[in-house]
Amino acid sequence: MMAEIINGKAIAEQVSSGLLSRVAELKRNGIIPGLGVILVGDDPASAVYVRNKKKTGEKLGIEVFIEHLPRNTEPDQVEDLINRWNENSEIDGMIVQLPLPPQFEKQKTLDLVDPRKDVDGFSSANLGRLLSGQPRFIPGTPQGVLEILKRTNTRIKGRHSVIIGRSTIVGRPMAALLLRKVEDGWGDATVTVCHSRTENIPRYTRLADILIVAVGRARFVKKEMVKEGAVVIDVGSNRVDNKWVGDVDEGVREVASKITPVPGGVGPLTVIMLMKNTIQAAEWRLKGS
């Protein structure tokens, strides 16, 4: 068996085509969706991610505002900027690009963003709503993974999903999303979350019908850790020997039924879901106007 390689770029383009009509409708009503991005410091990967967000947003007709601040910026300066953008009606969505320099308390900073503009979905308020089954904004990567599962007709209901990683960016919201009790079939999974303190991780991964890997370690999952026929979603992005590789070893393709590549798998969906959330925020602005 050789796994079907899931084309994340093609799925992102399909989602994008649906978003274009929503932006056109907003513009007919005098609203241009606006996304504000705060980048602190000179992390090379963050700079690439921000450029990608700007390029994708503008392609969809979203106005993207970028504030690039030096690494030694004080937290109160960022707080002032967030407060100004919270009050700016032209900015529907706002993100604080991670990671932040060490002088910042990450969650405290993220919680300064108005939850109605927190299109990353990382604030305590929006993570809490997701956990309670009443999401406002679903974080981009988990939402992108769910979109991949939907568009590849991967059954979720009742199946065992194993997630490696427990971050508030991927692992925890992904678990909450898969656990949701929903009528459309895209939830109600049985979910196991593994992490750095889990003993004997292969014991759990070999039971997974759906394996989602977001551990941040290059080629961590080997083929002997995967059940034959499993669907494998590789969220990892690691720079090795001057190229990008995932958290899943290529040998896994010999046993999986479907797998996302790195690059070109989950990454394009993460960005497009951020734009989807921004458009949703703009639509709420229209309804409130």
Secondary structure, DSSP 8 states (H G I E B T S, - for coil): ---EE--HHHHHHHHHHHHHHHHHHHHHTT---EEEEEEES--HHHHHHHHHHHHHHHHHT-EEEEEEE-TT--HHHHHHHHHHHHH-TT--EEEE-SS--TTS-HHHHHTTS-TTTBTT--SHHHHHHHHTT--SS--HHHHHHHHHHHHTT---TT-EEEEE---TTTHHHHHHHHH---SSSS---EEEEE-TT-S-HHHHHTT-SEEEE----TT-B-GGGS-TT-EEEE---EEETTEEE-SB-GGGGGT-SEE--SSSSSHHHHHHHHHHHHHHHHHHHHHH-
